[in-house]
């Protein structure tokens, strides 16, 4: 699952089952779930 830090806007990979959600870059604890808008990583089937 792809997430993005709400503060530094870095892409963050986390485990959804883990309750520890934190940006590894700045330590911010609010991550935005990336839904449909993935401008760069769009994989065609
Ligand atoms: Zn961050």
mmCIF file of the protein (N, C-alpha, C, O) and its ligand, coordinates in Angstrom:
data_MODEL
# 
_entry.id   MODEL 
# 
loop_
_entity.id 
_entity.type 
_entity.pdbx_number_of_molecules 
1 polymer     1 
2 non-polymer 1 
# 
_entity_poly.entity_id                      1 
_entity_poly.type                           'polypeptide(L)' 
_entity_poly.nstd_linkage                   no 
_entity_poly.nstd_monomer                   no 
_entity_poly.pdbx_seq_one_letter_code       
;(UNK)(UNK)(UNK)(UNK)(UNK)(UNK)(UNK)(UNK)(UNK)(UNK)(UNK)(UNK)(UNK)(UNK)(UNK)(UNK)
(UNK)(UNK)(UNK)(UNK)(UNK)(UNK)(UNK)(UNK)(UNK)(UNK)(UNK)(UNK)(UNK)(UNK)(UNK)(UNK)
(UNK)(UNK)(UNK)(UNK)(UNK)(UNK)(UNK)(UNK)(UNK)(UNK)(UNK)(UNK)(UNK)
;
_entity_poly.pdbx_seq_one_letter_code_can   XXXXXXXXXXXXXXXXXXXXXXXXXXXXXXXXXXXXXXXXXXXXX 
_entity_poly.pdbx_strand_id                 A 
# 
loop_
_entity_poly_seq.entity_id 
_entity_poly_seq.num 
_entity_poly_seq.mon_id 
_entity_poly_seq.hetero 
1 1  UNK n 
1 2  UNK n 
1 3  UNK n 
1 4  UNK n 
1 5  UNK n 
1 6  UNK n 
1 7  UNK n 
1 8  UNK n 
1 9  UNK n 
1 10 UNK n 
1 11 UNK n 
1 12 UNK n 
1 13 UNK n 
1 14 UNK n 
1 15 UNK n 
1 16 UNK n 
1 17 UNK n 
1 18 UNK n 
1 19 UNK n 
1 20 UNK n 
1 21 UNK n 
1 22 UNK n 
1 23 UNK n 
1 24 UNK n 
1 25 UNK n 
1 26 UNK n 
1 27 UNK n 
1 28 UNK n 
1 29 UNK n 
1 30 UNK n 
1 31 UNK n 
1 32 UNK n 
1 33 UNK n 
1 34 UNK n 
1 35 UNK n 
1 36 UNK n 
1 37 UNK n 
1 38 UNK n 
1 39 UNK n 
1 40 UNK n 
1 41 UNK n 
1 42 UNK n 
1 43 UNK n 
1 44 UNK n 
1 45 UNK n 
# 
loop_
_struct_asym.id 
_struct_asym.entity_id 
A 1 
B 2 
# 
loop_
_chem_comp.id 
_chem_comp.type 
_chem_comp.mon_nstd_flag 
UNK 'L-peptide linking' . 
ZN  non-polymer         . 
# 
_pdbx_entity_nonpoly.entity_id   2 
_pdbx_entity_nonpoly.name        ? 
_pdbx_entity_nonpoly.comp_id     ZN 
# 
_pdbx_nonpoly_scheme.asym_id         B 
_pdbx_nonpoly_scheme.entity_id       2 
_pdbx_nonpoly_scheme.mon_id          ZN 
_pdbx_nonpoly_scheme.ndb_seq_num     1 
_pdbx_nonpoly_scheme.pdb_seq_num     101 
_pdbx_nonpoly_scheme.auth_seq_num    101 
_pdbx_nonpoly_scheme.pdb_mon_id      ZN 
_pdbx_nonpoly_scheme.auth_mon_id     ZN 
_pdbx_nonpoly_scheme.pdb_strand_id   A 
_pdbx_nonpoly_scheme.pdb_ins_code    . 
# 
loop_
_atom_site.group_PDB 
_atom_site.id 
_atom_site.type_symbol 
_atom_site.label_atom_id 
_atom_site.label_alt_id 
_atom_site.label_comp_id 
_atom_site.label_asym_id 
_atom_site.label_entity_id 
_atom_site.label_seq_id 
_atom_site.pdbx_PDB_ins_code 
_atom_site.Cartn_x 
_atom_site.Cartn_y 
_atom_site.Cartn_z 
_atom_site.occupancy 
_atom_site.B_iso_or_equiv 
_atom_site.pdbx_formal_charge 
_atom_site.auth_seq_id 
_atom_site.auth_comp_id 
_atom_site.auth_asym_id 
_atom_site.auth_atom_id 
_atom_site.pdbx_PDB_model_num 
ATOM   1   N  N  . UNK A 1 1  ? 0.840  -1.202 0.000   1.00 0.00 ? 1   UNK A N  1 
ATOM   2   C  CA . UNK A 1 1  ? 0.000  0.000  0.000   1.00 0.00 ? 1   UNK A CA 1 
ATOM   3   C  C  . UNK A 1 1  ? 0.874  1.251  0.000   1.00 0.00 ? 1   UNK A C  1 
ATOM   4   O  O  . UNK A 1 1  ? 1.884  1.319  0.700   1.00 0.00 ? 1   UNK A O  1 
ATOM   5   N  N  . UNK A 1 2  ? 0.484  2.198  -0.765  1.00 0.00 ? 2   UNK A N  1 
ATOM   6   C  CA . UNK A 1 2  ? 1.271  3.406  -0.837  1.00 0.00 ? 2   UNK A CA 1 
ATOM   7   C  C  . UNK A 1 2  ? 0.680  4.514  0.013   1.00 0.00 ? 2   UNK A C  1 
ATOM   8   O  O  . UNK A 1 2  ? -0.523 4.774  -0.007  1.00 0.00 ? 2   UNK A O  1 
ATOM   9   N  N  . UNK A 1 3  ? 1.553  5.151  0.751   1.00 0.00 ? 3   UNK A N  1 
ATOM   10  C  CA . UNK A 1 3  ? 1.116  6.291  1.542   1.00 0.00 ? 3   UNK A CA 1 
ATOM   11  C  C  . UNK A 1 3  ? 2.045  7.454  1.274   1.00 0.00 ? 3   UNK A C  1 
ATOM   12  O  O  . UNK A 1 3  ? 3.134  7.306  0.719   1.00 0.00 ? 3   UNK A O  1 
ATOM   13  N  N  . UNK A 1 4  ? 1.576  8.612  1.689   1.00 0.00 ? 4   UNK A N  1 
ATOM   14  C  CA . UNK A 1 4  ? 2.411  9.785  1.530   1.00 0.00 ? 4   UNK A CA 1 
ATOM   15  C  C  . UNK A 1 4  ? 2.326  10.614 2.782   1.00 0.00 ? 4   UNK A C  1 
ATOM   16  O  O  . UNK A 1 4  ? 1.248  10.834 3.335   1.00 0.00 ? 4   UNK A O  1 
ATOM   17  N  N  . UNK A 1 5  ? 3.464  11.066 3.217   1.00 0.00 ? 5   UNK A N  1 
ATOM   18  C  CA . UNK A 1 5  ? 3.513  11.865 4.432   1.00 0.00 ? 5   UNK A CA 1 
ATOM   19  C  C  . UNK A 1 5  ? 2.800  13.196 4.211   1.00 0.00 ? 5   UNK A C  1 
ATOM   20  O  O  . UNK A 1 5  ? 2.975  13.846 3.181   1.00 0.00 ? 5   UNK A O  1 
ATOM   21  N  N  . UNK A 1 6  ? 2.006  13.582 5.180   1.00 0.00 ? 6   UNK A N  1 
ATOM   22  C  CA . UNK A 1 6  ? 1.243  14.819 5.059   1.00 0.00 ? 6   UNK A CA 1 
ATOM   23  C  C  . UNK A 1 6  ? 2.129  16.037 5.264   1.00 0.00 ? 6   UNK A C  1 
ATOM   24  O  O  . UNK A 1 6  ? 1.730  17.158 4.951   1.00 0.00 ? 6   UNK A O  1 
ATOM   25  N  N  . UNK A 1 7  ? 3.318  15.823 5.782   1.00 0.00 ? 7   UNK A N  1 
ATOM   26  C  CA . UNK A 1 7  ? 4.186  16.953 6.048   1.00 0.00 ? 7   UNK A CA 1 
ATOM   27  C  C  . UNK A 1 7  ? 5.262  17.122 4.973   1.00 0.00 ? 7   UNK A C  1 
ATOM   28  O  O  . UNK A 1 7  ? 5.382  18.183 4.362   1.00 0.00 ? 7   UNK A O  1 
ATOM   29  N  N  . UNK A 1 8  ? 6.038  16.066 4.753   1.00 0.00 ? 8   UNK A N  1 
ATOM   30  C  CA . UNK A 1 8  ? 7.154  16.221 3.820   1.00 0.00 ? 8   UNK A CA 1 
ATOM   31  C  C  . UNK A 1 8  ? 6.828  15.671 2.442   1.00 0.00 ? 8   UNK A C  1 
ATOM   32  O  O  . UNK A 1 8  ? 7.644  15.759 1.524   1.00 0.00 ? 8   UNK A O  1 
ATOM   33  N  N  . UNK A 1 9  ? 5.653  15.113 2.297   1.00 0.00 ? 9   UNK A N  1 
ATOM   34  C  CA . UNK A 1 9  ? 5.175  14.643 0.996   1.00 0.00 ? 9   UNK A CA 1 
ATOM   35  C  C  . UNK A 1 9  ? 6.021  13.523 0.409   1.00 0.00 ? 9   UNK A C  1 
ATOM   36  O  O  . UNK A 1 9  ? 6.038  13.304 -0.802  1.00 0.00 ? 9   UNK A O  1 
ATOM   37  N  N  . UNK A 1 10 ? 6.708  12.831 1.276   1.00 0.00 ? 10  UNK A N  1 
ATOM   38  C  CA . UNK A 1 10 ? 7.497  11.709 0.785   1.00 0.00 ? 10  UNK A CA 1 
ATOM   39  C  C  . UNK A 1 10 ? 6.628  10.462 0.691   1.00 0.00 ? 10  UNK A C  1 
ATOM   40  O  O  . UNK A 1 10 ? 5.685  10.284 1.463   1.00 0.00 ? 10  UNK A O  1 
ATOM   41  N  N  . UNK A 1 11 ? 6.954  9.620  -0.248  1.00 0.00 ? 11  UNK A N  1 
ATOM   42  C  CA . UNK A 1 11 ? 6.231  8.367  -0.353  1.00 0.00 ? 11  UNK A CA 1 
ATOM   43  C  C  . UNK A 1 11 ? 6.681  7.428  0.756   1.00 0.00 ? 11  UNK A C  1 
ATOM   44  O  O  . UNK A 1 11 ? 7.876  7.255  0.997   1.00 0.00 ? 11  UNK A O  1 
ATOM   45  N  N  . UNK A 1 12 ? 5.721  6.833  1.415   1.00 0.00 ? 12  UNK A N  1 
ATOM   46  C  CA . UNK A 1 12 ? 6.026  5.984  2.553   1.00 0.00 ? 12  UNK A CA 1 
ATOM   47  C  C  . UNK A 1 12 ? 5.376  4.619  2.366   1.00 0.00 ? 12  UNK A C  1 
ATOM   48  O  O  . UNK A 1 12 ? 4.195  4.513  2.035   1.00 0.00 ? 12  UNK A O  1 
ATOM   49  N  N  . UNK A 1 13 ? 6.163  3.591  2.584   1.00 0.00 ? 13  UNK A N  1 
ATOM   50  C  CA . UNK A 1 13 ? 5.620  2.242  2.516   1.00 0.00 ? 13  UNK A CA 1 
ATOM   51  C  C  . UNK A 1 13 ? 5.449  1.707  3.929   1.00 0.00 ? 13  UNK A C  1 
ATOM   52  O  O  . UNK A 1 13 ? 6.411  1.616  4.690   1.00 0.00 ? 13  UNK A O  1 
ATOM   53  N  N  . UNK A 1 14 ? 4.226  1.356  4.269   1.00 0.00 ? 14  UNK A N  1 
ATOM   54  C  CA . UNK A 1 14 ? 3.983  0.827  5.603   1.00 0.00 ? 14  UNK A CA 1 
ATOM   55  C  C  . UNK A 1 14 ? 3.118  -0.417 5.525   1.00 0.00 ? 14  UNK A C  1 
ATOM   56  O  O  . UNK A 1 14 ? 2.499  -0.707 4.501   1.00 0.00 ? 14  UNK A O  1 
ATOM   57  N  N  . UNK A 1 15 ? 3.091  -1.133 6.617   1.00 0.00 ? 15  UNK A N  1 
ATOM   58  C  CA . UNK A 1 15 ? 2.180  -2.266 6.713   1.00 0.00 ? 15  UNK A CA 1 
ATOM   59  C  C  . UNK A 1 15 ? 0.858  -1.769 7.268   1.00 0.00 ? 15  UNK A C  1 
ATOM   60  O  O  . UNK A 1 15 ? 0.808  -1.102 8.301   1.00 0.00 ? 15  UNK A O  1 
ATOM   61  N  N  . UNK A 1 16 ? -0.192 -2.101 6.574   1.00 0.00 ? 16  UNK A N  1 
ATOM   62  C  CA . UNK A 1 16 ? -1.489 -1.608 7.022   1.00 0.00 ? 16  UNK A CA 1 
ATOM   63  C  C  . UNK A 1 16 ? -1.891 -2.211 8.354   1.00 0.00 ? 16  UNK A C  1 
ATOM   64  O  O  . UNK A 1 16 ? -2.594 -1.580 9.144   1.00 0.00 ? 16  UNK A O  1 
ATOM   65  N  N  . UNK A 1 17 ? -1.453 -3.410 8.596   1.00 0.00 ? 17  UNK A N  1 
ATOM   66  C  CA . UNK A 1 17 ? -1.842 -4.065 9.835   1.00 0.00 ? 17  UNK A CA 1 
ATOM   67  C  C  . UNK A 1 17 ? -1.097 -3.485 11.027  1.00 0.00 ? 17  UNK A C  1 
ATOM   68  O  O  . UNK A 1 17 ? -1.540 -3.590 12.170  1.00 0.00 ? 17  UNK A O  1 
ATOM   69  N  N  . UNK A 1 18 ? 0.023  -2.881 10.739  1.00 0.00 ? 18  UNK A N  1 
ATOM   70  C  CA . UNK A 1 18 ? 0.790  -2.295 11.824  1.00 0.00 ? 18  UNK A CA 1 
ATOM   71  C  C  . UNK A 1 18 ? 0.113  -1.029 12.333  1.00 0.00 ? 18  UNK A C  1 
ATOM   72  O  O  . UNK A 1 18 ? -0.399 -0.224 11.555  1.00 0.00 ? 18  UNK A O  1 
ATOM   73  N  N  . UNK A 1 19 ? 0.119  -0.870 13.639  1.00 0.00 ? 19  UNK A N  1 
ATOM   74  C  CA . UNK A 1 19 ? -0.511 0.313  14.211  1.00 0.00 ? 19  UNK A CA 1 
ATOM   75  C  C  . UNK A 1 19 ? 0.474  1.471  14.272  1.00 0.00 ? 19  UNK A C  1 
ATOM   76  O  O  . UNK A 1 19 ? 0.116  2.610  14.569  1.00 0.00 ? 19  UNK A O  1 
ATOM   77  N  N  . UNK A 1 20 ? 1.717  1.140  13.982  1.00 0.00 ? 20  UNK A N  1 
ATOM   78  C  CA . UNK A 1 20 ? 2.727  2.195  14.017  1.00 0.00 ? 20  UNK A CA 1 
ATOM   79  C  C  . UNK A 1 20 ? 2.854  2.832  12.653  1.00 0.00 ? 20  UNK A C  1 
ATOM   80  O  O  . UNK A 1 20 ? 3.589  2.370  11.780  1.00 0.00 ? 20  UNK A O  1 
ATOM   81  N  N  . UNK A 1 21 ? 2.124  3.890  12.509  1.00 0.00 ? 21  UNK A N  1 
ATOM   82  C  CA . UNK A 1 21 ? 2.169  4.598  11.243  1.00 0.00 ? 21  UNK A CA 1 
ATOM   83  C  C  . UNK A 1 21 ? 2.926  5.893  11.438  1.00 0.00 ? 21  UNK A C  1 
ATOM   84  O  O  . UNK A 1 21 ? 2.457  6.824  12.092  1.00 0.00 ? 21  UNK A O  1 
ATOM   85  N  N  . UNK A 1 22 ? 4.090  5.927  10.861  1.00 0.00 ? 22  UNK A N  1 
ATOM   86  C  CA . UNK A 1 22 ? 4.902  7.124  11.023  1.00 0.00 ? 22  UNK A CA 1 
ATOM   87  C  C  . UNK A 1 22 ? 5.836  7.283  9.838   1.00 0.00 ? 22  UNK A C  1 
ATOM   88  O  O  . UNK A 1 22 ? 6.349  6.310  9.285   1.00 0.00 ? 22  UNK A O  1 
ATOM   89  N  N  . UNK A 1 23 ? 6.038  8.514  9.474   1.00 0.00 ? 23  UNK A N  1 
ATOM   90  C  CA . UNK A 1 23 ? 6.929  8.798  8.362   1.00 0.00 ? 23  UNK A CA 1 
ATOM   91  C  C  . UNK A 1 23 ? 8.377  8.526  8.782   1.00 0.00 ? 23  UNK A C  1 
ATOM   92  O  O  . UNK A 1 23 ? 8.847  9.066  9.783   1.00 0.00 ? 23  UNK A O  1 
ATOM   93  N  N  . UNK A 1 24 ? 9.084  7.685  8.011   1.00 0.00 ? 24  UNK A N  1 
ATOM   94  C  CA . UNK A 1 24 ? 10.467 7.371  8.353   1.00 0.00 ? 24  UNK A CA 1 
ATOM   95  C  C  . UNK A 1 24 ? 11.416 8.525  8.058   1.00 0.00 ? 24  UNK A C  1 
ATOM   96  O  O  . UNK A 1 24 ? 12.573 8.508  8.477   1.00 0.00 ? 24  UNK A O  1 
ATOM   97  N  N  . UNK A 1 25 ? 10.932 9.504  7.353   1.00 0.00 ? 25  UNK A N  1 
ATOM   98  C  CA . UNK A 1 25 ? 11.797 10.615 6.953   1.00 0.00 ? 25  UNK A CA 1 
ATOM   99  C  C  . UNK A 1 25 ? 11.781 11.739 7.975   1.00 0.00 ? 25  UNK A C  1 
ATOM   100 O  O  . UNK A 1 25 ? 12.830 12.218 8.406   1.00 0.00 ? 25  UNK A O  1 
ATOM   101 N  N  . UNK A 1 26 ? 10.562 12.158 8.363   1.00 0.00 ? 26  UNK A N  1 
ATOM   102 C  CA . UNK A 1 26 ? 10.483 13.303 9.265   1.00 0.00 ? 26  UNK A CA 1 
ATOM   103 C  C  . UNK A 1 26 ? 9.824  12.933 10.595  1.00 0.00 ? 26  UNK A C  1 
ATOM   104 O  O  . UNK A 1 26 ? 9.813  13.728 11.533  1.00 0.00 ? 26  UNK A O  1 
ATOM   105 N  N  . UNK A 1 27 ? 9.275  11.717 10.665  1.00 0.00 ? 27  UNK A N  1 
ATOM   106 C  CA . UNK A 1 27 ? 8.686  11.287 11.915  1.00 0.00 ? 27  UNK A CA 1 
ATOM   107 C  C  . UNK A 1 27 ? 7.257  11.750 12.118  1.00 0.00 ? 27  UNK A C  1 
ATOM   108 O  O  . UNK A 1 27 ? 6.676  11.551 13.185  1.00 0.00 ? 27  UNK A O  1 
ATOM   109 N  N  . UNK A 1 28 ? 6.700  12.360 11.101  1.00 0.00 ? 28  UNK A N  1 
ATOM   110 C  CA . UNK A 1 28 ? 5.320  12.818 11.199  1.00 0.00 ? 28  UNK A CA 1 
ATOM   111 C  C  . UNK A 1 28 ? 4.379  11.620 11.223  1.00 0.00 ? 28  UNK A C  1 
ATOM   112 O  O  . UNK A 1 28 ? 4.640  10.592 10.598  1.00 0.00 ? 28  UNK A O  1 
ATOM   113 N  N  . UNK A 1 29 ? 3.295  11.770 11.946  1.00 0.00 ? 29  UNK A N  1 
ATOM   114 C  CA . UNK A 1 29 ? 2.430  10.607 12.151  1.00 0.00 ? 29  UNK A CA 1 
ATOM   115 C  C  . UNK A 1 29 ? 1.138  10.664 11.366  1.00 0.00 ? 29  UNK A C  1 
ATOM   116 O  O  . UNK A 1 29 ? 0.214  9.889  11.609  1.00 0.00 ? 29  UNK A O  1 
ATOM   117 N  N  . UNK A 1 30 ? 1.081  11.575 10.433  1.00 0.00 ? 30  UNK A N  1 
ATOM   118 C  CA . UNK A 1 30 ? -0.107 11.647 9.585   1.00 0.00 ? 30  UNK A CA 1 
ATOM   119 C  C  . UNK A 1 30 ? 0.283  11.302 8.157   1.00 0.00 ? 30  UNK A C  1 
ATOM   120 O  O  . UNK A 1 30 ? 1.020  12.036 7.498   1.00 0.00 ? 30  UNK A O  1 
ATOM   121 N  N  . UNK A 1 31 ? -0.220 10.187 7.703   1.00 0.00 ? 31  UNK A N  1 
ATOM   122 C  CA . UNK A 1 31 ? 0.077  9.761  6.344   1.00 0.00 ? 31  UNK A CA 1 
ATOM   123 C  C  . UNK A 1 31 ? -1.196 9.735  5.517   1.00 0.00 ? 31  UNK A C  1 
ATOM   124 O  O  . UNK A 1 31 ? -2.258 9.324  5.984   1.00 0.00 ? 31  UNK A O  1 
ATOM   125 N  N  . UNK A 1 32 ? -1.063 10.175 4.304   1.00 0.00 ? 32  UNK A N  1 
ATOM   126 C  CA . UNK A 1 32 ? -2.218 10.198 3.423   1.00 0.00 ? 32  UNK A CA 1 
ATOM   127 C  C  . UNK A 1 32 ? -2.192 8.961  2.543   1.00 0.00 ? 32  UNK A C  1 
ATOM   128 O  O  . UNK A 1 32 ? -1.186 8.644  1.909   1.00 0.00 ? 32  UNK A O  1 
ATOM   129 N  N  . UNK A 1 33 ? -3.297 8.289  2.521   1.00 0.00 ? 33  UNK A N  1 
ATOM   130 C  CA . UNK A 1 33 ? -3.367 7.101  1.687   1.00 0.00 ? 33  UNK A CA 1 
ATOM   131 C  C  . UNK A 1 33 ? -3.506 7.511  0.223   1.00 0.00 ? 33  UNK A C  1 
ATOM   132 O  O  . UNK A 1 33 ? -4.347 8.330  -0.147  1.00 0.00 ? 33  UNK A O  1 
ATOM   133 N  N  . UNK A 1 34 ? -2.674 6.925  -0.564  1.00 0.00 ? 34  UNK A N  1 
ATOM   134 C  CA . UNK A 1 34 ? -2.732 7.228  -1.983  1.00 0.00 ? 34  UNK A CA 1 
ATOM   135 C  C  . UNK A 1 34 ? -3.772 6.335  -2.646  1.00 0.00 ? 34  UNK A C  1 
ATOM   136 O  O  . UNK A 1 34 ? -3.670 5.108  -2.634  1.00 0.00 ? 34  UNK A O  1 
ATOM   137 N  N  . UNK A 1 35 ? -4.753 6.975  -3.210  1.00 0.00 ? 35  UNK A N  1 
ATOM   138 C  CA . UNK A 1 35 ? -5.828 6.191  -3.829  1.00 0.00 ? 35  UNK A CA 1 
ATOM   139 C  C  . UNK A 1 35 ? -5.612 6.037  -5.328  1.00 0.00 ? 35  UNK A C  1 
ATOM   140 O  O  . UNK A 1 35 ? -4.808 5.230  -5.793  1.00 0.00 ? 35  UNK A O  1 
ATOM   141 N  N  . UNK A 1 36 ? -6.348 6.828  -6.044  1.00 0.00 ? 36  UNK A N  1 
ATOM   142 C  CA . UNK A 1 36 ? -6.284 6.661  -7.487  1.00 0.00 ? 36  UNK A CA 1 
ATOM   143 C  C  . UNK A 1 36 ? -5.243 7.552  -8.127  1.00 0.00 ? 36  UNK A C  1 
ATOM   144 O  O  . UNK A 1 36 ? -4.789 7.310  -9.245  1.00 0.00 ? 36  UNK A O  1 
ATOM   145 N  N  . UNK A 1 37 ? -4.881 8.572  -7.407  1.00 0.00 ? 37  UNK A N  1 
ATOM   146 C  CA . UNK A 1 37 ? -3.963 9.517  -8.022  1.00 0.00 ? 37  UNK A CA 1 
ATOM   147 C  C  . UNK A 1 37 ? -2.514 9.115  -7.812  1.00 0.00 ? 37  UNK A C  1 
ATOM   148 O  O  . UNK A 1 37 ? -1.879 9.497  -6.830  1.00 0.00 ? 37  UNK A O  1 
ATOM   149 N  N  . UNK A 1 38 ? -2.026 8.364  -8.722  1.00 0.00 ? 38  UNK A N  1 
ATOM   150 C  CA . UNK A 1 38 ? -0.622 8.015  -8.705  1.00 0.00 ? 38  UNK A CA 1 
ATOM   151 C  C  . UNK A 1 38 ? -0.021 8.452  -10.028 1.00 0.00 ? 38  UNK A C  1 
ATOM   152 O  O  . UNK A 1 38 ? 0.025  7.685  -10.989 1.00 0.00 ? 38  UNK A O  1 
ATOM   153 N  N  . UNK A 1 39 ? 0.428  9.664  -10.063 1.00 0.00 ? 39  UNK A N  1 
ATOM   154 C  CA . UNK A 1 39 ? 0.855  10.273 -11.329 1.00 0.00 ? 39  UNK A CA 1 
ATOM   155 C  C  . UNK A 1 39 ? 2.019  9.551  -11.975 1.00 0.00 ? 39  UNK A C  1 
ATOM   156 O  O  . UNK A 1 39 ? 2.135  9.536  -13.200 1.00 0.00 ? 39  UNK A O  1 
ATOM   157 N  N  . UNK A 1 40 ? 2.872  8.962  -11.182 1.00 0.00 ? 40  UNK A N  1 
ATOM   158 C  CA . UNK A 1 40 ? 4.054  8.339  -11.774 1.00 0.00 ? 40  UNK A CA 1 
ATOM   159 C  C  . UNK A 1 40 ? 3.934  6.821  -11.873 1.00 0.00 ? 40  UNK A C  1 
ATOM   160 O  O  . UNK A 1 40 ? 4.248  6.217  -12.899 1.00 0.00 ? 40  UNK A O  1 
ATOM   161 N  N  . UNK A 1 41 ? 3.478  6.232  -10.793 1.00 0.00 ? 41  UNK A N  1 
ATOM   162 C  CA . UNK A 1 41 ? 3.459  4.779  -10.808 1.00 0.00 ? 41  UNK A CA 1 
ATOM   163 C  C  . UNK A 1 41 ? 2.093  4.259  -11.220 1.00 0.00 ? 41  UNK A C  1 
ATOM   164 O  O  . UNK A 1 41 ? 1.248  3.945  -10.381 1.00 0.00 ? 41  UNK A O  1 
ATOM   165 N  N  . UNK A 1 42 ? 1.900  4.176  -12.489 1.00 0.00 ? 42  UNK A N  1 
ATOM   166 C  CA . UNK A 1 42 ? 0.664  3.621  -13.010 1.00 0.00 ? 42  UNK A CA 1 
ATOM   167 C  C  . UNK A 1 42 ? 1.007  2.376  -13.808 1.00 0.00 ? 42  UNK A C  1 
ATOM   168 O  O  . UNK A 1 42 ? 1.613  2.441  -14.878 1.00 0.00 ? 42  UNK A O  1 
ATOM   169 N  N  . UNK A 1 43 ? 0.607  1.255  -13.263 1.00 0.00 ? 43  UNK A N  1 
ATOM   170 C  CA . UNK A 1 43 ? 0.930  0.003  -13.941 1.00 0.00 ? 43  UNK A CA 1 
ATOM   171 C  C  . UNK A 1 43 ? -0.251 -0.502 -14.743 1.00 0.00 ? 43  UNK A C  1 
ATOM   172 O  O  . UNK A 1 43 ? -1.327 -0.758 -14.202 1.00 0.00 ? 43  UNK A O  1 
ATOM   173 N  N  . UNK A 1 44 ? -0.044 -0.635 -15.988 1.00 0.00 ? 44  UNK A N  1 
ATOM   174 C  CA . UNK A 1 44 ? -1.102 -1.172 -16.837 1.00 0.00 ? 44  UNK A CA 1 
ATOM   175 C  C  . UNK A 1 44 ? -1.117 -2.687 -16.699 1.00 0.00 ? 44  UNK A C  1 
ATOM   176 O  O  . UNK A 1 44 ? -0.073 -3.327 -16.579 1.00 0.00 ? 44  UNK A O  1 
ATOM   177 N  N  . UNK A 1 45 ? -2.296 -3.234 -16.717 1.00 0.00 ? 45  UNK A N  1 
ATOM   178 C  CA . UNK A 1 45 ? -2.398 -4.682 -16.594 1.00 0.00 ? 45  UNK A CA 1 
ATOM   179 C  C  . UNK A 1 45 ? -2.111 -5.377 -17.931 1.00 0.00 ? 45  UNK A C  1 
ATOM   180 O  O  . UNK A 1 45 ? -2.154 -6.605 -18.010 1.00 0.00 ? 45  UNK A O  1 
HETATM 181 ZN ZN . ZN  B 2 .  ? 7.422  12.960 6.476   1.00 0.00 ? 101 ZN  A ZN 1 
# 
